[in-house]
Amino acid sequence: MTTITTLDELDGQPHANVFPDAEPKTIRLTLDAGEEVPAHAHPDREIVLYLVDGRLELRLGDETHELSAGDVVRFDGDQDIAPRAVEETTALIVLASRTDD
């Protein structure tokens, strides 16, 4: 089965589930300038975040990373995660179940 959508067609702010009930979980995150998501974790998930547009400060545990449009970051969901938009921002986030290699 093939499913195609566009990020602009999705409902939901700041989170919109791109493919409901599908794995890996895929989310569109949209934040206004200065808006942030409180610290949280996604246990047992590997996460890939692609910054579609804007600028984002991404706090991962004790470190903060400055991201710009086009940046891609991969990280462990067990740590505290807190994104904050420096300017209006859209990101695509993929949360995959962790596999033991």
MOQUI-V950859 format. One line per field, one symbol per residue. burial: b if it has 24 or more other ideal C-beta (glycine too) atoms within 12 Angstrom, else e. A space follows every 10 residues. Layout:
burial=???
//
This chain:
burial=eeeeeeeeee eeebbbebee eeeebbbbbb beeeeebeee ebeebbbbbb bbbbbbbbbb eeeebebeee eebebebeee bbbbbbeebb bbbbbeeeee e
//
